Amino acid sequence: MKTFRKLCIVVITVFLLLTAGLNLFLVRVKDRNEGIYRVDAKRLADEIAETGNYDLE
């Protein structure tokens, strides 16, 4: 019975640590928006390549 109790405590602890770690990871990823300007730059470059000019509105 002691072994079962220790195993349950270990499994619950590992689960809680994984949950906390993944939660922190997702919060950090959500706050990063470094790729947005690349999309806008690519869209502008494509428009310039197609039409020869651009509209910044």
mmCIF file as Biopython writes it, N, C-alpha, C and O atoms, coordinates in Angstrom:
data_model
#
loop_
_atom_site.group_PDB
_atom_site.id
_atom_site.type_symbol
_atom_site.label_atom_id
_atom_site.label_alt_id
_atom_site.label_comp_id
_atom_site.label_asym_id
_atom_site.label_entity_id
_atom_site.label_seq_id
_atom_site.pdbx_PDB_ins_code
_atom_site.Cartn_x
_atom_site.Cartn_y
_atom_site.Cartn_z
_atom_site.occupancy
_atom_site.B_iso_or_equiv
_atom_site.auth_seq_id
_atom_site.auth_asym_id
_atom_site.pdbx_PDB_model_num
ATOM 1   N N  . MET A ? 1  ? 0.818  -1.196 0.000   1.0 0.0 1  A 1 
ATOM 2   C CA . MET A ? 1  ? 0.000  0.000  0.000   1.0 0.0 1  A 1 
ATOM 3   C C  . MET A ? 1  ? 0.859  1.255  0.000   1.0 0.0 1  A 1 
ATOM 4   O O  . MET A ? 1  ? 0.492  2.253  -0.621  1.0 0.0 1  A 1 
ATOM 5   N N  . LYS A ? 2  ? 2.007  1.221  0.693   1.0 0.0 2  A 1 
ATOM 6   C CA . LYS A ? 2  ? 2.889  2.380  0.708   1.0 0.0 2  A 1 
ATOM 7   C C  . LYS A ? 2  ? 3.438  2.651  -0.688  1.0 0.0 2  A 1 
ATOM 8   O O  . LYS A ? 2  ? 3.567  3.805  -1.096  1.0 0.0 2  A 1 
ATOM 9   N N  . THR A ? 3  ? 3.759  1.592  -1.416  1.0 0.0 3  A 1 
ATOM 10  C CA . THR A ? 3  ? 4.293  1.750  -2.771  1.0 0.0 3  A 1 
ATOM 11  C C  . THR A ? 3  ? 3.247  2.378  -3.691  1.0 0.0 3  A 1 
ATOM 12  O O  . THR A ? 3  ? 3.569  3.250  -4.498  1.0 0.0 3  A 1 
ATOM 13  N N  . PHE A ? 4  ? 2.011  1.940  -3.569  1.0 0.0 4  A 1 
ATOM 14  C CA . PHE A ? 4  ? 0.934  2.494  -4.380  1.0 0.0 4  A 1 
ATOM 15  C C  . PHE A ? 4  ? 0.730  3.976  -4.073  1.0 0.0 4  A 1 
ATOM 16  O O  . PHE A ? 4  ? 0.539  4.779  -4.986  1.0 0.0 4  A 1 
ATOM 17  N N  . ARG A ? 5  ? 0.768  4.332  -2.817  1.0 0.0 5  A 1 
ATOM 18  C CA . ARG A ? 5  ? 0.605  5.733  -2.412  1.0 0.0 5  A 1 
ATOM 19  C C  . ARG A ? 5  ? 1.746  6.587  -2.973  1.0 0.0 5  A 1 
ATOM 20  O O  . ARG A ? 5  ? 1.505  7.687  -3.470  1.0 0.0 5  A 1 
ATOM 21  N N  . LYS A ? 6  ? 2.978  6.092  -2.896  1.0 0.0 6  A 1 
ATOM 22  C CA . LYS A ? 6  ? 4.128  6.822  -3.440  1.0 0.0 6  A 1 
ATOM 23  C C  . LYS A ? 6  ? 4.006  6.978  -4.951  1.0 0.0 6  A 1 
ATOM 24  O O  . LYS A ? 6  ? 4.308  8.037  -5.501  1.0 0.0 6  A 1 
ATOM 25  N N  . LEU A ? 7  ? 3.563  5.914  -5.615  1.0 0.0 7  A 1 
ATOM 26  C CA . LEU A ? 7  ? 3.380  5.981  -7.069  1.0 0.0 7  A 1 
ATOM 27  C C  . LEU A ? 7  ? 2.322  7.018  -7.440  1.0 0.0 7  A 1 
ATOM 28  O O  . LEU A ? 7  ? 2.507  7.777  -8.391  1.0 0.0 7  A 1 
ATOM 29  N N  . CYS A ? 8  ? 1.235  7.054  -6.711  1.0 0.0 8  A 1 
ATOM 30  C CA . CYS A ? 8  ? 0.177  8.045  -6.971  1.0 0.0 8  A 1 
ATOM 31  C C  . CYS A ? 8  ? 0.695  9.463  -6.759  1.0 0.0 8  A 1 
ATOM 32  O O  . CYS A ? 8  ? 0.391  10.357 -7.549  1.0 0.0 8  A 1 
ATOM 33  N N  . ILE A ? 9  ? 1.458  9.672  -5.720  1.0 0.0 9  A 1 
ATOM 34  C CA . ILE A ? 9  ? 2.009  11.001 -5.447  1.0 0.0 9  A 1 
ATOM 35  C C  . ILE A ? 9  ? 2.970  11.415 -6.551  1.0 0.0 9  A 1 
ATOM 36  O O  . ILE A ? 9  ? 2.954  12.567 -6.987  1.0 0.0 9  A 1 
ATOM 37  N N  . VAL A ? 10 ? 3.798  10.496 -7.003  1.0 0.0 10 A 1 
ATOM 38  C CA . VAL A ? 10 ? 4.747  10.799 -8.082  1.0 0.0 10 A 1 
ATOM 39  C C  . VAL A ? 10 ? 4.008  11.127 -9.370  1.0 0.0 10 A 1 
ATOM 40  O O  . VAL A ? 10 ? 4.351  12.094 -10.051 1.0 0.0 10 A 1 
ATOM 41  N N  . VAL A ? 11 ? 3.005  10.340 -9.709  1.0 0.0 11 A 1 
ATOM 42  C CA . VAL A ? 11 ? 2.245  10.572 -10.946 1.0 0.0 11 A 1 
ATOM 43  C C  . VAL A ? 11 ? 1.526  11.922 -10.886 1.0 0.0 11 A 1 
ATOM 44  O O  . VAL A ? 11 ? 1.542  12.670 -11.864 1.0 0.0 11 A 1 
ATOM 45  N N  . ILE A ? 12 ? 0.910  12.235 -9.777  1.0 0.0 12 A 1 
ATOM 46  C CA . ILE A ? 12 ? 0.210  13.516 -9.631  1.0 0.0 12 A 1 
ATOM 47  C C  . ILE A ? 12 ? 1.200  14.674 -9.691  1.0 0.0 12 A 1 
ATOM 48  O O  . ILE A ? 12 ? 0.911  15.699 -10.307 1.0 0.0 12 A 1 
ATOM 49  N N  . THR A ? 13 ? 2.346  14.526 -9.069  1.0 0.0 13 A 1 
ATOM 50  C CA . THR A ? 13 ? 3.363  15.586 -9.086  1.0 0.0 13 A 1 
ATOM 51  C C  . THR A ? 13 ? 3.875  15.828 -10.499 1.0 0.0 13 A 1 
ATOM 52  O O  . THR A ? 13 ? 4.012  16.974 -10.926 1.0 0.0 13 A 1 
ATOM 53  N N  . VAL A ? 14 ? 4.158  14.750 -11.224 1.0 0.0 14 A 1 
ATOM 54  C CA . VAL A ? 14 ? 4.627  14.886 -12.603 1.0 0.0 14 A 1 
ATOM 55  C C  . VAL A ? 14 ? 3.554  15.553 -13.458 1.0 0.0 14 A 1 
ATOM 56  O O  . VAL A ? 14 ? 3.859  16.425 -14.271 1.0 0.0 14 A 1 
ATOM 57  N N  . PHE A ? 15 ? 2.312  15.149 -13.279 1.0 0.0 15 A 1 
ATOM 58  C CA . PHE A ? 15 ? 1.209  15.752 -14.024 1.0 0.0 15 A 1 
ATOM 59  C C  . PHE A ? 15 ? 1.093  17.248 -13.739 1.0 0.0 15 A 1 
ATOM 60  O O  . PHE A ? 15 ? 0.914  18.039 -14.665 1.0 0.0 15 A 1 
ATOM 61  N N  . LEU A ? 16 ? 1.191  17.638 -12.491 1.0 0.0 16 A 1 
ATOM 62  C CA . LEU A ? 16 ? 1.098  19.060 -12.134 1.0 0.0 16 A 1 
ATOM 63  C C  . LEU A ? 16 ? 2.275  19.859 -12.691 1.0 0.0 16 A 1 
ATOM 64  O O  . LEU A ? 16 ? 2.098  20.981 -13.165 1.0 0.0 16 A 1 
ATOM 65  N N  . LEU A ? 17 ? 3.464  19.286 -12.633 1.0 0.0 17 A 1 
ATOM 66  C CA . LEU A ? 17 ? 4.635  19.975 -13.185 1.0 0.0 17 A 1 
ATOM 67  C C  . LEU A ? 17 ? 4.524  20.137 -14.696 1.0 0.0 17 A 1 
ATOM 68  O O  . LEU A ? 17 ? 4.850  21.196 -15.233 1.0 0.0 17 A 1 
ATOM 69  N N  . LEU A ? 18 ? 4.068  19.093 -15.385 1.0 0.0 18 A 1 
ATOM 70  C CA . LEU A ? 18 ? 3.870  19.206 -16.833 1.0 0.0 18 A 1 
ATOM 71  C C  . LEU A ? 18 ? 2.804  20.244 -17.173 1.0 0.0 18 A 1 
ATOM 72  O O  . LEU A ? 18 ? 2.966  21.013 -18.121 1.0 0.0 18 A 1 
ATOM 73  N N  . THR A ? 19 ? 1.734  20.269 -16.415 1.0 0.0 19 A 1 
ATOM 74  C CA . THR A ? 19 ? 0.668  21.247 -16.645 1.0 0.0 19 A 1 
ATOM 75  C C  . THR A ? 19 ? 1.190  22.669 -16.449 1.0 0.0 19 A 1 
ATOM 76  O O  . THR A ? 19 ? 0.908  23.552 -17.259 1.0 0.0 19 A 1 
ATOM 77  N N  . ALA A ? 20 ? 1.940  22.888 -15.389 1.0 0.0 20 A 1 
ATOM 78  C CA . ALA A ? 20 ? 2.481  24.220 -15.131 1.0 0.0 20 A 1 
ATOM 79  C C  . ALA A ? 20 ? 3.489  24.612 -16.214 1.0 0.0 20 A 1 
ATOM 80  O O  . ALA A ? 20 ? 3.476  25.748 -16.689 1.0 0.0 20 A 1 
ATOM 81  N N  . GLY A ? 21 ? 4.349  23.692 -16.599 1.0 0.0 21 A 1 
ATOM 82  C CA . GLY A ? 21 ? 5.345  23.984 -17.631 1.0 0.0 21 A 1 
ATOM 83  C C  . GLY A ? 21 ? 4.714  24.304 -18.971 1.0 0.0 21 A 1 
ATOM 84  O O  . GLY A ? 21 ? 5.106  25.269 -19.627 1.0 0.0 21 A 1 
ATOM 85  N N  . LEU A ? 22 ? 3.747  23.510 -19.383 1.0 0.0 22 A 1 
ATOM 86  C CA . LEU A ? 22 ? 3.067  23.776 -20.652 1.0 0.0 22 A 1 
ATOM 87  C C  . LEU A ? 22 ? 2.263  25.072 -20.598 1.0 0.0 22 A 1 
ATOM 88  O O  . LEU A ? 22 ? 2.170  25.787 -21.595 1.0 0.0 22 A 1 
ATOM 89  N N  . ASN A ? 23 ? 1.695  25.370 -19.461 1.0 0.0 23 A 1 
ATOM 90  C CA . ASN A ? 23 ? 0.950  26.613 -19.290 1.0 0.0 23 A 1 
ATOM 91  C C  . ASN A ? 23 ? 1.870  27.824 -19.476 1.0 0.0 23 A 1 
ATOM 92  O O  . ASN A ? 23 ? 1.522  28.773 -20.180 1.0 0.0 23 A 1 
ATOM 93  N N  . LEU A ? 24 ? 3.033  27.784 -18.847 1.0 0.0 24 A 1 
ATOM 94  C CA . LEU A ? 24 ? 3.997  28.879 -18.999 1.0 0.0 24 A 1 
ATOM 95  C C  . LEU A ? 24 ? 4.465  28.998 -20.443 1.0 0.0 24 A 1 
ATOM 96  O O  . LEU A ? 24 ? 4.602  30.107 -20.961 1.0 0.0 24 A 1 
ATOM 97  N N  . PHE A ? 25 ? 4.707  27.876 -21.092 1.0 0.0 25 A 1 
ATOM 98  C CA . PHE A ? 25 ? 5.128  27.883 -22.483 1.0 0.0 25 A 1 
ATOM 99  C C  . PHE A ? 25 ? 4.071  28.530 -23.376 1.0 0.0 25 A 1 
ATOM 100 O O  . PHE A ? 25 ? 4.398  29.354 -24.230 1.0 0.0 25 A 1 
ATOM 101 N N  . LEU A ? 26 ? 2.812  28.161 -23.182 1.0 0.0 26 A 1 
ATOM 102 C CA . LEU A ? 26 ? 1.743  28.721 -23.998 1.0 0.0 26 A 1 
ATOM 103 C C  . LEU A ? 26 ? 1.553  30.211 -23.747 1.0 0.0 26 A 1 
ATOM 104 O O  . LEU A ? 26 ? 1.241  30.949 -24.681 1.0 0.0 26 A 1 
ATOM 105 N N  . VAL A ? 27 ? 1.729  30.666 -22.533 1.0 0.0 27 A 1 
ATOM 106 C CA . VAL A ? 27 ? 1.615  32.093 -22.233 1.0 0.0 27 A 1 
ATOM 107 C C  . VAL A ? 27 ? 2.723  32.866 -22.939 1.0 0.0 27 A 1 
ATOM 108 O O  . VAL A ? 27 ? 2.475  33.942 -23.483 1.0 0.0 27 A 1 
ATOM 109 N N  . ARG A ? 28 ? 3.929  32.337 -22.937 1.0 0.0 28 A 1 
ATOM 110 C CA . ARG A ? 28 ? 5.049  33.013 -23.615 1.0 0.0 28 A 1 
ATOM 111 C C  . ARG A ? 28 ? 4.860  33.034 -25.113 1.0 0.0 28 A 1 
ATOM 112 O O  . ARG A ? 28 ? 5.174  34.036 -25.756 1.0 0.0 28 A 1 
ATOM 113 N N  . VAL A ? 29 ? 4.356  31.956 -25.688 1.0 0.0 29 A 1 
ATOM 114 C CA . VAL A ? 29 ? 4.144  31.890 -27.133 1.0 0.0 29 A 1 
ATOM 115 C C  . VAL A ? 29 ? 3.050  32.865 -27.546 1.0 0.0 29 A 1 
ATOM 116 O O  . VAL A ? 29 ? 3.154  33.505 -28.593 1.0 0.0 29 A 1 
ATOM 117 N N  . LYS A ? 30 ? 2.005  32.983 -26.739 1.0 0.0 30 A 1 
ATOM 118 C CA . LYS A ? 30 ? 0.896  33.884 -27.061 1.0 0.0 30 A 1 
ATOM 119 C C  . LYS A ? 30 ? 1.354  35.339 -27.075 1.0 0.0 30 A 1 
ATOM 120 O O  . LYS A ? 30 ? 0.877  36.133 -27.886 1.0 0.0 30 A 1 
ATOM 121 N N  . ASP A ? 31 ? 2.272  35.689 -26.186 1.0 0.0 31 A 1 
ATOM 122 C CA . ASP A ? 31 ? 2.730  37.065 -26.099 1.0 0.0 31 A 1 
ATOM 123 C C  . ASP A ? 31 ? 3.672  37.446 -27.236 1.0 0.0 31 A 1 
ATOM 124 O O  . ASP A ? 31 ? 3.898  38.630 -27.484 1.0 0.0 31 A 1 
ATOM 125 N N  . ARG A ? 32 ? 4.218  36.459 -27.922 1.0 0.0 32 A 1 
ATOM 126 C CA . ARG A ? 32 ? 5.129  36.751 -29.024 1.0 0.0 32 A 1 
ATOM 127 C C  . ARG A ? 32 ? 4.336  37.011 -30.287 1.0 0.0 32 A 1 
ATOM 128 O O  . ARG A ? 32 ? 3.495  36.197 -30.666 1.0 0.0 32 A 1 
ATOM 129 N N  . ASN A ? 33 ? 4.584  38.111 -30.932 1.0 0.0 33 A 1 
ATOM 130 C CA . ASN A ? 33 ? 3.943  38.399 -32.209 1.0 0.0 33 A 1 
ATOM 131 C C  . ASN A ? 33 ? 4.990  38.913 -33.191 1.0 0.0 33 A 1 
ATOM 132 O O  . ASN A ? 33 ? 4.772  39.907 -33.885 1.0 0.0 33 A 1 
ATOM 133 N N  . GLU A ? 34 ? 6.112  38.234 -33.240 1.0 0.0 34 A 1 
ATOM 134 C CA . GLU A ? 34 ? 7.217  38.689 -34.066 1.0 0.0 34 A 1 
ATOM 135 C C  . GLU A ? 34 ? 7.027  38.367 -35.543 1.0 0.0 34 A 1 
ATOM 136 O O  . GLU A ? 34 ? 7.746  38.922 -36.374 1.0 0.0 34 A 1 
ATOM 137 N N  . GLY A ? 35 ? 6.109  37.513 -35.896 1.0 0.0 35 A 1 
ATOM 138 C CA . GLY A ? 35 ? 5.936  37.131 -37.286 1.0 0.0 35 A 1 
ATOM 139 C C  . GLY A ? 35 ? 4.948  37.981 -38.049 1.0 0.0 35 A 1 
ATOM 140 O O  . GLY A ? 35 ? 4.846  37.853 -39.269 1.0 0.0 35 A 1 
ATOM 141 N N  . ILE A ? 36 ? 4.212  38.850 -37.366 1.0 0.0 36 A 1 
ATOM 142 C CA . ILE A ? 36 ? 3.162  39.625 -38.023 1.0 0.0 36 A 1 
ATOM 143 C C  . ILE A ? 36 ? 3.750  40.592 -39.045 1.0 0.0 36 A 1 
ATOM 144 O O  . ILE A ? 36 ? 3.210  40.731 -40.142 1.0 0.0 36 A 1 
ATOM 145 N N  . TYR A ? 37 ? 4.831  41.249 -38.707 1.0 0.0 37 A 1 
ATOM 146 C CA . TYR A ? 37 ? 5.409  42.207 -39.645 1.0 0.0 37 A 1 
ATOM 147 C C  . TYR A ? 37 ? 5.923  41.512 -40.895 1.0 0.0 37 A 1 
ATOM 148 O O  . TYR A ? 37 ? 5.956  42.120 -41.965 1.0 0.0 37 A 1 
ATOM 149 N N  . ARG A ? 38 ? 6.320  40.262 -40.785 1.0 0.0 38 A 1 
ATOM 150 C CA . ARG A ? 38 ? 6.795  39.525 -41.955 1.0 0.0 38 A 1 
ATOM 151 C C  . ARG A ? 38 ? 5.664  39.281 -42.947 1.0 0.0 38 A 1 
ATOM 152 O O  . ARG A ? 38 ? 5.868  39.349 -44.159 1.0 0.0 38 A 1 
ATOM 153 N N  . VAL A ? 39 ? 4.488  39.000 -42.435 1.0 0.0 39 A 1 
ATOM 154 C CA . VAL A ? 39 ? 3.333  38.787 -43.306 1.0 0.0 39 A 1 
ATOM 155 C C  . VAL A ? 39 ? 3.012  40.069 -44.051 1.0 0.0 39 A 1 
ATOM 156 O O  . VAL A ? 39 ? 2.772  40.040 -45.258 1.0 0.0 39 A 1 
ATOM 157 N N  . ASP A ? 40 ? 3.006  41.195 -43.347 1.0 0.0 40 A 1 
ATOM 158 C CA . ASP A ? 40 ? 2.726  42.472 -43.990 1.0 0.0 40 A 1 
ATOM 159 C C  . ASP A ? 40 ? 3.803  42.827 -45.015 1.0 0.0 40 A 1 
ATOM 160 O O  . ASP A ? 40 ? 3.489  43.331 -46.093 1.0 0.0 40 A 1 
ATOM 161 N N  . ALA A ? 41 ? 5.058  42.571 -44.689 1.0 0.0 41 A 1 
ATOM 162 C CA . ALA A ? 41 ? 6.139  42.866 -45.620 1.0 0.0 41 A 1 
ATOM 163 C C  . ALA A ? 41 ? 6.034  41.991 -46.863 1.0 0.0 41 A 1 
ATOM 164 O O  . ALA A ? 41 ? 6.272  42.467 -47.973 1.0 0.0 41 A 1 
ATOM 165 N N  . LYS A ? 42 ? 5.685  40.733 -46.695 1.0 0.0 42 A 1 
ATOM 166 C CA . LYS A ? 42 ? 5.529  39.822 -47.843 1.0 0.0 42 A 1 
ATOM 167 C C  . LYS A ? 42 ? 4.367  40.259 -48.715 1.0 0.0 42 A 1 
ATOM 168 O O  . LYS A ? 42 ? 4.468  40.246 -49.942 1.0 0.0 42 A 1 
ATOM 169 N N  . ARG A ? 43 ? 3.267  40.646 -48.092 1.0 0.0 43 A 1 
ATOM 170 C CA . ARG A ? 43 ? 2.105  41.098 -48.847 1.0 0.0 43 A 1 
ATOM 171 C C  . ARG A ? 43 ? 2.450  42.360 -49.646 1.0 0.0 43 A 1 
ATOM 172 O O  . ARG A ? 43 ? 2.062  42.483 -50.808 1.0 0.0 43 A 1 
ATOM 173 N N  . LEU A ? 44 ? 3.169  43.284 -49.034 1.0 0.0 44 A 1 
ATOM 174 C CA . LEU A ? 44 ? 3.579  44.511 -49.713 1.0 0.0 44 A 1 
ATOM 175 C C  . LEU A ? 44 ? 4.546  44.205 -50.846 1.0 0.0 44 A 1 
ATOM 176 O O  . LEU A ? 44 ? 4.442  44.801 -51.918 1.0 0.0 44 A 1 
ATOM 177 N N  . ALA A ? 45 ? 5.478  43.295 -50.632 1.0 0.0 45 A 1 
ATOM 178 C CA . ALA A ? 45 ? 6.429  42.924 -51.684 1.0 0.0 45 A 1 
ATOM 179 C C  . ALA A ? 45 ? 5.709  42.270 -52.854 1.0 0.0 45 A 1 
ATOM 180 O O  . ALA A ? 45 ? 6.052  42.527 -54.008 1.0 0.0 45 A 1 
ATOM 181 N N  . ASP A ? 46 ? 4.726  41.437 -52.580 1.0 0.0 46 A 1 
ATOM 182 C CA . ASP A ? 46 ? 3.955  40.811 -53.658 1.0 0.0 46 A 1 
ATOM 183 C C  . ASP A ? 46 ? 3.164  41.851 -54.444 1.0 0.0 46 A 1 
ATOM 184 O O  . ASP A ? 46 ? 3.082  41.774 -55.670 1.0 0.0 46 A 1 
ATOM 185 N N  . GLU A ? 47 ? 2.584  42.817 -53.747 1.0 0.0 47 A 1 
ATOM 186 C CA . GLU A ? 47 ? 1.819  43.864 -54.427 1.0 0.0 47 A 1 
ATOM 187 C C  . GLU A ? 47 ? 2.727  44.710 -55.310 1.0 0.0 47 A 1 
ATOM 188 O O  . GLU A ? 47 ? 2.348  45.065 -56.427 1.0 0.0 47 A 1 
ATOM 189 N N  . ILE A ? 48 ? 3.903  45.032 -54.830 1.0 0.0 48 A 1 
ATOM 190 C CA . ILE A ? 48 ? 4.856  45.812 -55.632 1.0 0.0 48 A 1 
ATOM 191 C C  . ILE A ? 48 ? 5.291  45.010 -56.853 1.0 0.0 48 A 1 
ATOM 192 O O  . ILE A ? 48 ? 5.419  45.569 -57.942 1.0 0.0 48 A 1 
ATOM 193 N N  . ALA A ? 49 ? 5.518  43.720 -56.690 1.0 0.0 49 A 1 
ATOM 194 C CA . ALA A ? 49 ? 5.934  42.866 -57.814 1.0 0.0 49 A 1 
ATOM 195 C C  . ALA A ? 49 ? 4.826  42.771 -58.859 1.0 0.0 49 A 1 
ATOM 196 O O  . ALA A ? 49 ? 5.113  42.741 -60.056 1.0 0.0 49 A 1 
ATOM 197 N N  . GLU A ? 50 ? 3.567  42.724 -58.431 1.0 0.0 50 A 1 
ATOM 198 C CA . GLU A ? 50 ? 2.459  42.597 -59.369 1.0 0.0 50 A 1 
ATOM 199 C C  . GLU A ? 50 ? 2.123  43.902 -60.066 1.0 0.0 50 A 1 
ATOM 200 O O  . GLU A ? 50 ? 1.947  43.920 -61.284 1.0 0.0 50 A 1 
ATOM 201 N N  . THR A ? 51 ? 2.030  44.991 -59.322 1.0 0.0 51 A 1 
ATOM 202 C CA . THR A ? 51 ? 1.531  46.246 -59.873 1.0 0.0 51 A 1 
ATOM 203 C C  . THR A ? 51 ? 2.611  47.278 -60.126 1.0 0.0 51 A 1 
ATOM 204 O O  . THR A ? 51 ? 2.400  48.179 -60.937 1.0 0.0 51 A 1 
ATOM 205 N N  . GLY A ? 52 ? 3.734  47.190 -59.482 1.0 0.0 52 A 1 
ATOM 206 C CA . GLY A ? 52 ? 4.795  48.171 -59.658 1.0 0.0 52 A 1 
ATOM 207 C C  . GLY A ? 52 ? 4.689  49.328 -58.681 1.0 0.0 52 A 1 
ATOM 208 O O  . GLY A ? 52 ? 5.604  50.150 -58.612 1.0 0.0 52 A 1 
ATOM 209 N N  . ASN A ? 53 ? 3.606  49.419 -57.927 1.0 0.0 53 A 1 
ATOM 210 C CA . ASN A ? 53 ? 3.470  50.455 -56.912 1.0 0.0 53 A 1 
ATOM 211 C C  . ASN A ? 53 ? 2.745  49.868 -55.702 1.0 0.0 53 A 1 
ATOM 212 O O  . ASN A ? 53 ? 2.383  48.691 -55.702 1.0 0.0 53 A 1 
ATOM 213 N N  . TYR A ? 54 ? 2.537  50.677 -54.689 1.0 0.0 54 A 1 
ATOM 214 C CA . TYR A ? 54 ? 1.930  50.176 -53.460 1.0 0.0 54 A 1 
ATOM 215 C C  . TYR A ? 54 ? 1.017  51.222 -52.845 1.0 0.0 54 A 1 
ATOM 216 O O  . TYR A ? 54 ? 1.145  52.417 -53.110 1.0 0.0 54 A 1 
ATOM 217 N N  . ASP A ? 55 ? 0.101  50.754 -52.027 1.0 0.0 55 A 1 
ATOM 218 C CA . ASP A ? 55 ? -0.817 51.609 -51.304 1.0 0.0 55 A 1 
ATOM 219 C C  . ASP A ? 55 ? -0.706 51.274 -49.831 1.0 0.0 55 A 1 
ATOM 220 O O  . ASP A ? 55 ? -0.971 50.139 -49.435 1.0 0.0 55 A 1 
ATOM 221 N N  . LEU A ? 56 ? -0.319 52.245 -49.009 1.0 0.0 56 A 1 
ATOM 222 C CA . LEU A ? 56 ? -0.071 51.990 -47.598 1.0 0.0 56 A 1 
ATOM 223 C C  . LEU A ? 56 ? -1.308 52.116 -46.715 1.0 0.0 56 A 1 
ATOM 224 O O  . LEU A ? 56 ? -1.192 52.075 -45.490 1.0 0.0 56 A 1 
ATOM 225 N N  . GLU A ? 57 ? -2.472 52.267 -47.302 1.0 0.0 57 A 1 
ATOM 226 C CA . GLU A ? 57 ? -3.690 52.379 -46.487 1.0 0.0 57 A 1 
ATOM 227 C C  . GLU A ? 57 ? -3.971 51.074 -45.921 1.0 0.0 57 A 1 
ATOM 228 O O  . GLU A ? 57 ? -4.952 50.915 -45.194 1.0 0.0 57 A 1 
#
